[in-house]
Every structure is written in structure tokens, then in C-alpha cells.
Amino acid sequence: MIQSRPRAPIGARRRRFVLERPQEDPDGFGGVVRRFVAGPLLWGAIEPLGQVERVRLGRAEALPTHRVRFAYGPEITPAMRLASGPRRFAVWIAGDPDGRRRELVCHVEELTAGGAAA
């Protein structure tokens, strides 16, 4: 669940993000190739939550490492990701913390160059 916190001031939303949407194309062998297509440009504020890992079913699992806040706008789902310059973030959860449609808060995990979680 997204926790309600004080809204980020408009001046704090100075980081530029591109919302990347998944697109699946047939690979010719009965499977699909997933790629991400650039979507709308968003301005947001990012804050680190720290490096958090846990073991689940015998496998190390990383938890969200950053919180990103936007003005309420396009729908963001966990299938999407965010790009900010060379950095990529997988969306874990996104929602409107107080239900007033003023702010959208995303908990994200930074991805490494190889595509795996940091």
C-alpha cells in the first residue's frame, strides 16, 4: 500500500522521466520479444529508500529502492518502467496516496545495465 506523506513541492519535481511502455512482438518461433517504447515525458521528484533485499523461496529478492512522485497524470502500471537519462527504474507499485487525484507516487527499483535489479 502506498503511504500518504506530505506532497512534494512543485520545485522538487525537477527530474525529467520518460514513461516506457512494454511492447511485445512475435519472435518467429512461437514466443515474443519484449521491448520498451518511450511514452510521455513526466516531471517528478525522486528520493532514495535505501538498499533492501530479502530471501523468498530460496532466492534473493530486491525491494523498491526509490520513491518517485509525479503530479497526477497518466496511468502507471508495474508492467512499465521509468527512464531518467541513462538510469532505468522498474515500477513495483504506483498509486494515488490520498485518493484526491493530485499526486501519483511510485515505488521503484533501479535496474542495472544488464537489466537485473541492483
DAKAQUI-V817363 format. One record per backbone hydrogen bond with DSSP energy under -0.5 kcal/mol. CO is the residue of the C=O (numbers start at 1). NH is the residue of the N-H. Records with the same first field share a line. If there is no record, write none. Layout:
BEGIN
CO = NH + NH
END
This chain:
BEGIN
9 = 12 + 13
10 = 13
12 = 14
15 = 44
17 = 42
18 = 20 + 83
19 = 21 + 39
20 = 81
21 = 37
23 = 35
25 = 33
31 = 27
32 = 34
33 = 25
35 = 23
37 = 21
40 = 19
42 = 17
43 = 71
44 = 15
45 = 69
47 = 67
50 = 52
52 = 63
54 = 56 + 61
56 = 59
59 = 56
61 = 54
65 = 49 + 50
66 = 108
67 = 47
68 = 106
69 = 45
70 = 104
77 = 80
80 = 91
81 = 20
82 = 89
83 = 18
84 = 87
87 = 84
88 = 111
89 = 82
90 = 92 + 109
93 = 107
95 = 97 + 105
102 = 72
104 = 70
105 = 95
106 = 68 + 108
107 = 92 + 93
108 = 65 + 66
109 = 90
110 = 118
111 = 88
112 = 115
116 = 112
END
